[in-house]
Every structure is written in structure tokens, then in C-alpha cells.
């Protein structure tokens, strides 16, 4: 981020944003394990065991309509991310997101703007807890699965408001919806003449409220 700031022209007026996200989630894990002709469905619906995340972002005015449109990017940190389904917990690990974003601001009152924004990017899951245990179990059985981070994608839309509190400080609130997909397992191999297949991925909708602040540099 310091290198990016140095590369910006003086008139770019970058802003650093911080936010606390309160969210709810409705997701589905699609999973199947097959040994030869025997197949086991491991799918289930779930909600997240956590309800808070934190966002750090930076935006600059767009070359076109700089008074209304801002472009930028950021990261969103969820910490320990896990599922809860019918009272059963399944920890997946540390979930983080990196995204690019764009937003349009329309003045609606003195020092206040209505905002509409879009974001898209990548998700990165560092395996942990029960998910890491499942990876270890498969490796012990001779399955070629790696303990590397899992990746996915995200796409979201937000509606909100921003109020200028001083020349360099802004407060904002946003309601957001976001789709996210994570790829957990995709393996097919023969082990001692036995065909083994395992496929897991998640897809879900996350709805939330973000309260945050922006600081002009």
C-alpha cells in the first residue's frame, strides 16, 4: 500500500477506510466422496459460526466523474471461519478476502451522500481445525490432497450513506450482499487399485451491515 500511495498523483486525494462488518450467512457445502461404485453424499446447508469481520480499504477518484465515482481495493478479514449445521460445528480455518471496488456517490443533503457500490475479488482460506483434520485423515489414507490454502471468488453489491465530519474525516454505513464460492477438495485417483474421488465446494450469500470511517491523505 505505501508503494501504491507513492505512485499516485498529488491530486488523487486517496482515502484510507476501516470498517467493522456485522453479517449473517446462508451457505451450502456441496460434497461427495466415492470409493469405487460406493458414493456418499457429504453436502449440507450451514451458517457461519462468527458474525463479525473487519475491512481495510483504499480508494481514489475515478478519472471519469472524479467528484462522484471512486475506485479502489481492500482486504476483509474474517478470522476463524467455520460452519454450524443442526448444532454441529465444523471449523474450516482462517478466511481472508482481497477485492477491487467501485462506488458512486450522490449528494442527498448537506455533507451527506447516498452510495451504491460493487466489489469483486478472491477469497483465501487457510485450512484449520476440523477441515485440517479431514485433510490429515485423507493424507494418512494415502490420498494426494495438499494442505495448501484454498481459493475462491466473491461478488458483492452495497447501498449506503457517507457523511463528511471534517475536511479529512468521513463516517459511513453500508448494507451489503455478497456471493462467495470456495473450492475445498477436487481429487480423483487410484489407491492400491481402488478408485477414490472426493469433491467439496461451498457457495453462499452473505448479508451484512458495515459501519466505518474514511480518512483523506
DAMO-V567940 format. One record per pair of residues at least 4 apart in sequence whose ideal C-beta (glycine too) atoms are under 6 Angstrom apart, sorted by the first residue. I is the first residue (numbers start at 1). J is the second residue. D is the distance in whole Angstrom. If there is no record, write none. Layout:
i=I j=J d=D
i=I j=J d=D
This chain:
i=8 j=12 d=4
i=8 j=14 d=6
i=12 j=60 d=5
i=14 j=58 d=6
i=14 j=60 d=5
i=14 j=217 d=5
i=15 j=59 d=5
i=15 j=214 d=5
i=15 j=216 d=5
i=16 j=58 d=6
i=16 j=215 d=5
i=17 j=57 d=4
i=17 j=212 d=6
i=17 j=214 d=5
i=18 j=56 d=6
i=18 j=212 d=6
i=18 j=213 d=6
i=19 j=55 d=4
i=19 j=210 d=5
i=19 j=212 d=3
i=20 j=211 d=6
i=21 j=53 d=4
i=21 j=208 d=5
i=21 j=210 d=5
i=22 j=208 d=6
i=22 j=209 d=5
i=23 j=206 d=5
i=23 j=208 d=3
i=24 j=207 d=6
i=25 j=47 d=5
i=25 j=48 d=4
i=25 j=204 d=6
i=25 j=206 d=5
i=26 j=205 d=5
i=27 j=46 d=6
i=27 j=202 d=6
i=27 j=204 d=3
i=28 j=45 d=5
i=28 j=203 d=6
i=29 j=44 d=6
i=29 j=202 d=5
i=30 j=43 d=5
i=30 j=201 d=6
i=31 j=42 d=4
i=31 j=43 d=5
i=31 j=200 d=4
i=32 j=41 d=6
i=32 j=199 d=5
i=33 j=40 d=5
i=33 j=42 d=6
i=33 j=198 d=5
i=34 j=39 d=4
i=34 j=197 d=4
i=35 j=196 d=6
i=36 j=195 d=5
i=44 j=85 d=5
i=46 j=83 d=4
i=46 j=85 d=4
i=47 j=84 d=6
i=49 j=82 d=4
i=49 j=84 d=5
i=53 j=76 d=6
i=53 j=78 d=5
i=54 j=77 d=5
i=55 j=74 d=6
i=55 j=76 d=5
i=56 j=74 d=6
i=56 j=75 d=6
i=57 j=72 d=6
i=57 j=74 d=3
i=58 j=72 d=5
i=59 j=70 d=4
i=59 j=72 d=3
i=61 j=66 d=3
i=61 j=70 d=6
i=62 j=66 d=6
i=62 j=69 d=4
i=62 j=71 d=5
i=65 j=69 d=5
i=68 j=104 d=6
i=68 j=105 d=6
i=69 j=104 d=5
i=70 j=103 d=5
i=71 j=102 d=5
i=72 j=101 d=6
i=73 j=100 d=5
i=75 j=98 d=5
i=76 j=97 d=4
i=77 j=96 d=6
i=78 j=95 d=4
i=81 j=92 d=5
i=81 j=95 d=4
i=82 j=91 d=4
i=82 j=92 d=6
i=83 j=90 d=5
i=84 j=89 d=6
i=90 j=130 d=5
i=91 j=129 d=3
i=91 j=130 d=5
i=92 j=131 d=5
i=93 j=125 d=5
i=93 j=126 d=5
i=93 j=127 d=5
i=93 j=128 d=3
i=93 j=131 d=6
i=94 j=126 d=4
i=95 j=125 d=5
i=96 j=124 d=5
i=97 j=121 d=6
i=97 j=123 d=5
i=97 j=154 d=6
i=98 j=121 d=5
i=98 j=122 d=6
i=99 j=119 d=5
i=99 j=121 d=3
i=101 j=119 d=4
i=102 j=118 d=5
i=103 j=115 d=5
i=103 j=117 d=4
i=104 j=116 d=5
i=105 j=113 d=4
i=105 j=115 d=5
i=106 j=114 d=5
i=107 j=113 d=6
i=108 j=112 d=6
i=108 j=114 d=5
i=111 j=163 d=6
i=111 j=164 d=4
i=112 j=163 d=5
i=113 j=162 d=5
i=114 j=161 d=6
i=115 j=160 d=4
i=115 j=162 d=6
i=116 j=159 d=6
i=117 j=158 d=4
i=118 j=157 d=6
i=119 j=156 d=5
i=120 j=155 d=5
i=121 j=154 d=6
i=123 j=152 d=4
i=123 j=154 d=6
i=123 j=180 d=6
i=123 j=182 d=6
i=124 j=149 d=5
i=124 j=151 d=6
i=125 j=150 d=4
i=125 j=182 d=6
i=126 j=149 d=5
i=127 j=131 d=5
i=127 j=132 d=5
i=127 j=135 d=6
i=127 j=147 d=6
i=128 j=132 d=5
i=135 j=145 d=6
i=135 j=147 d=5
i=138 j=143 d=4
i=138 j=145 d=5
i=142 j=191 d=5
i=144 j=189 d=6
i=145 j=187 d=6
i=150 j=182 d=6
i=150 j=183 d=6
i=150 j=184 d=5
i=152 j=181 d=5
i=152 j=182 d=4
i=152 j=183 d=6
i=153 j=181 d=6
i=154 j=178 d=6
i=154 j=180 d=5
i=155 j=179 d=5
i=156 j=176 d=6
i=156 j=178 d=3
i=157 j=177 d=6
i=158 j=174 d=5
i=158 j=176 d=4
i=159 j=175 d=5
i=160 j=172 d=6
i=160 j=173 d=6
i=160 j=174 d=3
i=161 j=173 d=6
i=162 j=170 d=5
i=162 j=172 d=4
i=163 j=171 d=5
i=164 j=170 d=5
i=165 j=169 d=5
i=165 j=171 d=6
i=168 j=216 d=4
i=170 j=214 d=4
i=171 j=213 d=6
i=172 j=212 d=5
i=173 j=211 d=5
i=174 j=210 d=5
i=175 j=209 d=6
i=176 j=208 d=5
i=177 j=207 d=5
i=178 j=206 d=5
i=179 j=205 d=6
i=180 j=204 d=6
i=181 j=203 d=5
i=182 j=202 d=5
i=183 j=201 d=5
i=184 j=200 d=4
i=184 j=201 d=6
i=185 j=198 d=5
i=185 j=199 d=6
i=185 j=200 d=4
i=186 j=199 d=5
i=187 j=198 d=5
i=188 j=197 d=5
i=189 j=196 d=6
i=190 j=195 d=6
i=191 j=196 d=5
